[in-house]
């Protein structure tokens, strides 16, 4: 859109030679402390009653800057003036009531050169041609930096008109034609004068009558609508064009401070003013984000020193994002002092706070490193690969409840295939001082020089306050990696003492919930393994091999961290891995019957909110939970009781954990009252399981 200047053809010109400014930025007079004493020259493009040329502006203006002041109808229309230590830019008005002339002269200050087009041939038709006036700024100063923003301090009057702060950078040359005459009857301009680097052409607001194009690099057009009687500080960021980087060459800059609505002729108002002070370019040397290892640092404006919990990252693990796309961030890691520094530097200019660089410091605490001596057991496909071998591990504890676990010189099949290093393991500690290690995982650990790739998991390991260690590690070897990620599990156990394992062959049955009358499976062969760890203070793991029922592959269930009193096991493991890849919470109750010598152990297993009771027994006679005959007796469960018929003698009723629940001497038949549950009824030499509702 054209910007009009209300100047009549009677404008009195004072023409002198024009000398273009060529000053490196930072401009030495961005604070407006130096003034010329006189004004420079503007370019007049109209040929309607003269050949055009340059004219000297009236008044005074800051050094290196050029204003929009003119002389019209013999009156000096000064739009730029000194206001203390600042510069005041104000629209000027011409009122010649005798001739019916009223015009508004737009106020602006630029690093470029003002140009003016006014139609008409004299005072009598000045108002008729006034709406078709045109003008603006062309050229600027030589410049080869890339600032991020322009910082200004301003005040503004008249909320009815929008003022503008405009800045732009470019390279090359834009050549375009500007108006030299206007045919009011035909409503047509004649473009007969070429100018270089006209503001609206560089900014892409005009695309016609352009004969040569340079490259726009960055720009900003900041609008100020509200009236501000108090000083307001503003940092106005330049927007760089796509594809601009550190190698892009900048050649020129222009800044325009306009009290008027710079682009819209119809919005010009008299006496609108914009006062500017303490202007400077800003070169950011700060960060917008900082990530150190797995932690994102919560950066605060003006704060550069941070204390960070956890493990100090390596140099490669520090990711610093600069606020300026042209700034550089240099990372240094001081291992001796547990400190990371990030130094941000810009192109040499000053940031908002006046600094040319900022140094961010991340202070860490040294880890507590402990070594543990113990025993290593390794099992694969049911076979012991390593049994009770002497081993040491190192655990580095950090102050954010994490640790690094290291098992050096991992031996497999007689070969040292490298170190098992598991970082960022979570550590929790209960009231008794037992540490639990969870969520340790390396998705693709390379061992044996990369010949072996494994998915390594440490989850559920413990170290008691007394130093009893139970640290199970699953090394999921992936022979077909990366195309095939199917795992062959290698079960590694590091413990504080030798593992003692007892194996019992037997049977299992599975019921859904407490529906013992309708088992999902029964009398399936399996093996119960009992392993104890430690010396003096033991922990136990019970495992069942190959459990399947109800469409669920329970797999080889290993329930860890159990107590054992008189061969009766108890405890809960909330993270038991199942064969279908899911995790279950399993509560164990039961053990060896002191009277019969048989094992009866219940695994109450909750999967996806559903309870399954898996019962292991070594009693072959307990082949069913339905009605059976025992020594000629008929035994069945009823509502709140057990009914025995056709038997004479002593009948004993046991709970599944081996406790005697009831005993009765029977002569033919009897009803024995018991609570609801699962019982073993022994009549003579035979035994049967029954369910009481």
Buried (B, 14 or more C-beta within 10 A) or exposed (E): EBBBBBBBBBBEBEEEEBEEBEBEBBBEBBBBEEBBEEBBBBBBBBBBEEEBEBBBBBBBBBBBBBBBBBBBBEBEBBBBBBBEEBBBBBBBBBEBEEBEBBBBBBBBBBBBBBBBBBBBBEBBBBBEBBBBBBBBBBBBBBBBBBBBBBBBBBBBBBEEBBBBBBBBBBBBBBBBBBBBBBEEEEEEBEBBBEBBBBBBBBBEBBEEBBEEBBBBBBBBBBEBEEBBEEEEEEBBBBEBEEEBEEEBEBBBBBBBBBBBBBBBBEBBBBBBBBBBBBBBBBBBBBBEEBBBBEBEBEBEEEEBEBEBEBBBBEEEBBBBEBBBEBBBBEBEBEEEEBBBBBBBBBBEBBBBEEBEBBBBBBBBBEBEEEEBEBBBBBBBEEEEBBEBEEBBBBBBBBBBEBBBBBBEEBBBEEEEBBEBBBBBBBBEEEEEEBBBBBBBBBEEBBBBEEEBBBBBBBBBBBBBEEEBBBBBBBBBBBEEBEEEEEBEBBBBBBBBBBBEBEEBEBBBBBBBEEEBEEBBBBEBEBBBBBBBBBEEEBBBBBBBBBBBBBEBEBBBBBBBBBEBEEBBBBBBBEEBBBBEEBBBBBBBBBBBBEEBEBBBBBBBBBBEEEBBBBBBBBBEBBBEBBEBBBBEBBBBBBEEBBBBBBBBEEBBBBBBBBEEBBEBEBEEEBEBEBEEBBBBBBBBEBBBBBBBE
